[in-house]
Amino acid sequence: MSARAVGILIVVILALAGVGATALFWIQNSARRVMLTLNLGVVELGLAEPVPVPVLMGICLASGFFIAIVLMLAMRMGGRKRRSPAPYDPYDSSPATSGDRGY
């Protein structure tokens, strides 16, 4: 078995373990409702009604995917900057800039 195959196998096992643990947490807490509040000292924010744990897990998963997509697009757009041509240097005597066409 090659090193690449072992690496892929390890990644698959870890992914399945993560999905399994998440599914177990989802099932165990499907009937539980939680009250969310954020106390900043100056202002306290909170939801009007308790929310089921699986709904909160779904919101966290969706927001994580959204943030990842936005960051990926931002990095892709950052790599597409147009490069300005090199500034003209009158003292540069290389063949590409001196006007000598080589014939």
DOROMI-47351 format. One record per residue (C-alpha): residue number from 1; x, y, z. Coordinates in steps of 0.1 Angstrom, whole numbers. Example, Ala and Ser with C-alpha at 12.3 -4.5 7.8 and 13.67 -1.06 7.14 Angstrom:
BEGIN
ATOM     n       u       v       w
ATOM     1     123     -45      78
ATOM     2     137     -11      71
REM end
This chain:
BEGIN
ATOM     n       u       v       w
ATOM     1       0       0       0
ATOM     2      15      33     -10
ATOM     3      19      63      12
ATOM     4      -8      82      -8
ATOM     5     -33      54      -3
ATOM     6     -25      53      35
ATOM     7     -30      91      37
ATOM     8     -64      89      19
ATOM     9     -75      60      41
ATOM    10     -66      81      72
ATOM    11     -85     111      59
ATOM    12    -116      89      51
ATOM    13    -115      73      86
ATOM    14    -112     107     103
ATOM    15    -140     122      82
ATOM    16    -163      92      90
ATOM    17    -155      95     127
ATOM    18    -163     132     126
ATOM    19    -196     127     108
ATOM    20    -205      98     132
ATOM    21    -198     120     163
ATOM    22    -218     148     148
ATOM    23    -247     125     140
ATOM    24    -247     110     175
ATOM    25    -246     145     191
ATOM    26    -275     155     168
ATOM    27    -296     125     178
ATOM    28    -289     128     215
ATOM    29    -298     165     216
ATOM    30    -327     165     191
ATOM    31    -353     170     218
ATOM    32    -333     196     238
ATOM    33    -341     233     234
ATOM    34    -316     260     245
ATOM    35    -319     297     252
ATOM    36    -292     318     235
ATOM    37    -281     351     250
ATOM    38    -251     373     245
ATOM    39    -243     396     274
ATOM    40    -218     423     264
ATOM    41    -220     442     296
ATOM    42    -236     472     279
ATOM    43    -263     454     261
ATOM    44    -277     419     263
ATOM    45    -290     402     232
ATOM    46    -310     371     231
ATOM    47    -336     350     212
ATOM    48    -372     354     221
ATOM    49    -378     316     223
ATOM    50    -357     286     230
ATOM    51    -342     269     198
ATOM    52    -336     232     192
ATOM    53    -300     221     192
ATOM    54    -301     206     157
ATOM    55    -313     239     143
ATOM    56    -284     257     158
ATOM    57    -260     230     144
ATOM    58    -275     236     109
ATOM    59    -271     273     113
ATOM    60    -235     269     123
ATOM    61    -228     245      94
ATOM    62    -244     268      69
ATOM    63    -226     299      82
ATOM    64    -193     280      81
ATOM    65    -198     271      45
ATOM    66    -208     307      36
ATOM    67    -177     321      53
ATOM    68    -154     296      35
ATOM    69    -169     304       1
ATOM    70    -166     341       7
ATOM    71    -129     337      18
ATOM    72    -122     314     -12
ATOM    73    -137     339     -36
ATOM    74    -118     368     -20
ATOM    75     -85     350     -23
ATOM    76     -93     341     -59
ATOM    77    -101     377     -68
ATOM    78     -70     389     -50
ATOM    79     -48     368     -72
ATOM    80     -63     383    -104
ATOM    81     -49     418    -100
ATOM    82     -37     432    -132
ATOM    83       0     438    -133
ATOM    84      11     472    -145
ATOM    85      39     472    -170
ATOM    86      74     478    -158
ATOM    87      82     515    -156
ATOM    88     103     529    -185
ATOM    89     140     532    -176
ATOM    90     160     553    -200
ATOM    91     193     539    -187
ATOM    92     183     503    -193
ATOM    93     202     489    -223
ATOM    94     188     455    -224
ATOM    95     176     444    -259
ATOM    96     140     442    -249
ATOM    97     139     479    -240
ATOM    98     166     495    -261
ATOM    99     147     494    -294
ATOM   100     171     469    -309
ATOM   101     149     443    -326
ATOM   102     178     419    -331
ATOM   103     181     421    -369
REM end
